[in-house]
Amino acid sequence: MGLEVPPRDAAVFGPVSIPRTRLLSVILHYAKLDGEDRAHRFNARVTLPALLRRYSSPEGRSSTFFGFMSQGAIVALAELNAMAANGETELAISVLAPWQNRGLGEAVLRTAIGRVCHDDGRDLVLHVNAQNKRMVRLVTRLGATRDGDQTDGRYIFPRT
Ligand SMILES: CC(C)(COP(=O)(O)OP(=O)(O)OC[C@H]1O[C@@H](n2cnc3c(N)ncnc32)[C@H](O)[C@@H]1OP(=O)(O)O)[C@@H](O)C(=O)NCCC(=O)NCCS
């Protein structure tokens, strides 16, 4: 499995849980994002060695994942982190460039809202930089409320 991206007309299926045994597929997904998309995803420029360090560290090991797959590759991904202290679960999502603008981002976010806010009874929180217009549109369209300062928007879907 390399850095090739499945063609946009290939079959896609999901959402599926992505176990920690598939962590390499997660890292490859992040490596396949465009530079700007990866910077938006992590709110920072992140290199491949930094990704490898992050997901082998104790902090990286607390994440859980689900996503949409095509030809064995993750084309859309949700990374969830349940924060023990405050009953919140943090979410970050990403979709490979050729697979964007066909509803996968919205499907990932809707699935996360169902699992976290309804099934787990926890608040779902996303940190979205104001420059990330596409993601701001997506969370706003699905009804998130916003707090935080001008640049680091904190968007919340409350538990139901
Ligand atoms: C933000 C991001 C997740 C959106 O993913 P996506 O799969 O493109 O999202 P969607 O397809 O659901 O929606 C995107 C747009 O496509 C449109 N769209 C959805 N289905 C469509 C279809 N079948 N035909 C045409 N347009 C469509 C949506 O209306 C939306 O339009 P808008 O941007 O004008 O509001 C993606 O751009 C990404 O991975 N960005 C980099 C990482 C990132 O910023 N992550 C956020 C950190 S929390």
PDBQT file of the ligand as one rigid body, heavy atoms in Angstrom, charges set to zero:
ROOT
HETATM    1  C1  LIG A 201     -13.510  20.361   5.027  1.00  0.00    +0.000 C 
HETATM    2  C2  LIG A 201     -13.609  18.987   4.364  1.00  0.00    +0.000 C 
HETATM    3  C3  LIG A 201     -13.581  17.903   5.438  1.00  0.00    +0.000 C 
HETATM    4  C4  LIG A 201     -14.934  18.919   3.596  1.00  0.00    +0.000 C 
HETATM    5  O1  LIG A 201     -15.043  17.614   3.047  1.00  0.00    +0.000 OA
HETATM    6  P1  LIG A 201     -15.970  17.342   1.750  1.00  0.00    +0.000 P 
HETATM    7  O2  LIG A 201     -16.052  15.866   1.606  1.00  0.00    +0.000 OA
HETATM    8  O3  LIG A 201     -15.525  18.146   0.600  1.00  0.00    +0.000 OA
HETATM    9  O4  LIG A 201     -17.369  17.916   2.300  1.00  0.00    +0.000 OA
HETATM   10  P2  LIG A 201     -18.794  17.829   1.561  1.00  0.00    +0.000 P 
HETATM   11  O5  LIG A 201     -18.635  17.213   0.207  1.00  0.00    +0.000 OA
HETATM   12  O6  LIG A 201     -19.760  17.222   2.510  1.00  0.00    +0.000 OA
HETATM   13  O7  LIG A 201     -19.159  19.377   1.399  1.00  0.00    +0.000 OA
HETATM   14  C5  LIG A 201     -18.291  20.254   0.686  1.00  0.00    +0.000 C 
HETATM   15  C6  LIG A 201     -19.049  21.019  -0.403  1.00  0.00    +0.000 C 
HETATM   16  O8  LIG A 201     -19.446  20.105  -1.438  1.00  0.00    +0.000 OA
HETATM   17  C7  LIG A 201     -20.826  20.284  -1.718  1.00  0.00    +0.000 C 
HETATM   18  N1  LIG A 201     -21.356  18.990  -2.198  1.00  0.00    +0.000 N 
HETATM   19  C8  LIG A 201     -21.703  17.932  -1.449  1.00  0.00    +0.000 A 
HETATM   20  N2  LIG A 201     -22.132  16.925  -2.246  1.00  0.00    +0.000 NA
HETATM   21  C9  LIG A 201     -22.045  17.391  -3.505  1.00  0.00    +0.000 A 
HETATM   22  C10 LIG A 201     -22.337  16.820  -4.771  1.00  0.00    +0.000 A 
HETATM   23  N3  LIG A 201     -22.811  15.569  -4.882  1.00  0.00    +0.000 N 
HETATM   24  N4  LIG A 201     -22.115  17.559  -5.888  1.00  0.00    +0.000 NA
HETATM   25  C11 LIG A 201     -21.630  18.819  -5.762  1.00  0.00    +0.000 A 
HETATM   26  N5  LIG A 201     -21.323  19.424  -4.592  1.00  0.00    +0.000 NA
HETATM   27  C12 LIG A 201     -21.528  18.702  -3.482  1.00  0.00    +0.000 A 
HETATM   28  C13 LIG A 201     -21.400  20.739  -0.400  1.00  0.00    +0.000 C 
HETATM   29  O9  LIG A 201     -22.628  21.409  -0.553  1.00  0.00    +0.000 OA
HETATM   30  C14 LIG A 201     -20.311  21.670   0.088  1.00  0.00    +0.000 C 
HETATM   31  O10 LIG A 201     -20.424  22.922  -0.546  1.00  0.00    +0.000 OA
HETATM   32  P3  LIG A 201     -19.924  24.295   0.166  1.00  0.00    +0.000 P 
HETATM   33  O11 LIG A 201     -18.466  24.139   0.502  1.00  0.00    +0.000 OA
HETATM   34  O12 LIG A 201     -20.154  25.328  -0.881  1.00  0.00    +0.000 OA
HETATM   35  O13 LIG A 201     -20.765  24.480   1.392  1.00  0.00    +0.000 OA
HETATM   36  C15 LIG A 201     -12.453  18.774   3.344  1.00  0.00    +0.000 C 
HETATM   37  O14 LIG A 201     -12.379  19.895   2.509  1.00  0.00    +0.000 OA
HETATM   38  C16 LIG A 201     -11.092  18.539   4.005  1.00  0.00    +0.000 C 
HETATM   39  O15 LIG A 201     -10.692  17.404   4.250  1.00  0.00    +0.000 OA
HETATM   40  N6  LIG A 201     -10.346  19.634   4.260  1.00  0.00    +0.000 N 
HETATM   41  C17 LIG A 201      -9.003  19.520   4.857  1.00  0.00    +0.000 C 
HETATM   42  C18 LIG A 201      -9.015  19.040   6.301  1.00  0.00    +0.000 C 
HETATM   43  C19 LIG A 201      -9.822  19.964   7.182  1.00  0.00    +0.000 C 
HETATM   44  O16 LIG A 201      -9.899  21.158   6.991  1.00  0.00    +0.000 OA
HETATM   45  N7  LIG A 201     -10.418  19.365   8.255  1.00  0.00    +0.000 N 
HETATM   46  C20 LIG A 201     -11.167  20.090   9.228  1.00  0.00    +0.000 C 
HETATM   47  C21 LIG A 201     -10.465  20.033  10.553  1.00  0.00    +0.000 C 
HETATM   48  S1  LIG A 201     -11.648  19.789  11.858  1.00  0.00    +0.000 SA
ENDROOT
TORSDOF 0
